[in-house]
Amino acid sequence: KCPTRRGGRWNTEYDNISVMNAERVWIDHNTFNDEPRSDGQFPPLFAAPFNEPTQKTQHHDGNVDVTLLATKVTISNNYFFRHDKTNLLGGSDVANLVPDYGPGKIDVTFHGNYYQNIIQRAPRVRYGRVHVYNNFYDVDRRNNLPPGNASVEYRLGDTWATGTAAKLYTENNLFEIRNNSGGSALNVPRIINYASTVANRDQCVSVGYSLEDCGTYYGNVGTWVTMIGINTAGTITATGVTEHDAFTALQGIQDDSSANAPLMKLDPADPAVYWIPRQSYDYTALPVVSPDGDPAQGAALRAALRASIVAGAGAGKL
């Protein structure tokens, strides 16, 4: 008999797909979005101070969430657009919320997915070994657009997030981020966040898991970001392409609070590394840089990967 649990905020019931109590699941070549009932059509019901975004009438939660006792899930070649909380992995910070819910119970792979105008959780990880490779994120950070514009309603927040006991490895992913023009137009925004606390780690240890298994780990290679500065007239004023050190960025966020659990690195060069995806399965990550460091060839490889993902992701693309 598989244990289940219901509860939490009422709006958590509104997932497109919820994977629970399941193994060996493949979610491939689908299209997910909020249409025709976008969030902006359903404003808060009450006046301030009870009109925060989390207090409004909500008809959406996750696009594809993998939560209690679900594992060995592949999410590939999907088109996710115009959505807020896109992919949540692990539904609670509480280890043993149901029997055996805890470290090492949620193994998920994301590859070949096209994310356009999404806000956050692509993915957000708890208690999982999660591999995110060869995905394309086409997103918007502008705040100078008129009301009603889709990019205002679905502005980029945190694409990736490491929660309690997360083991997240991001590899050869591409971002294209539209931003306000000006002096900060080409600064890479926060695309990864830290959400793992000492208190949750210690609770995990207290119910019988090891300190190492309850730890939070992250590894990153090949994250390339194209920033596009656009003014209010829609004119491109600046562009810039950079390889983004997402691990250092995450370490800086973790260091901001003594309440945060330590962050450990998933380094393929470390013979004692806790885990890397190649220990779990064989795969081929398409390259984002030239083997000989040729900038022009690297740019061509990234352009080809971007075009391949856009052309192949979504329903009807088999």
Salt bridges, closest charged atoms under 4 A:
GLU13 OE1 - ARG6 NH2 3.20
GLU23 OE1 - ARG24 NH1 3.26
ASP28 OD2 - HIS29 ND1 2.47
ASP34 OD2 - HIS60 ND1 3.62
ASP34 OD1 - HIS83 ND1 2.49
GLU35 OE2 - ARG82 NH1 3.39
ASP39 OD1 - HIS60 ND1 2.74
ASP93 OD1 - ARG126 NE 2.77
ASP107 OD2 - ARG129 NH2 2.76
ASP138 OD1 - ARG178 NH1 2.61
ASP140 OD2 - ARG142 NH2 2.81
ASP140 OD2 - ARG178 NE 3.03
GLU153 OE1 - ARG82 NH2 3.53
ASP158 OD1 - ARG190 NE 2.98
GLU171 OE1 - HIS131 NE2 2.87
GLU176 OE1 - ARG306 NE 3.54
ASP202 OD1 - ARG201 NH2 2.94
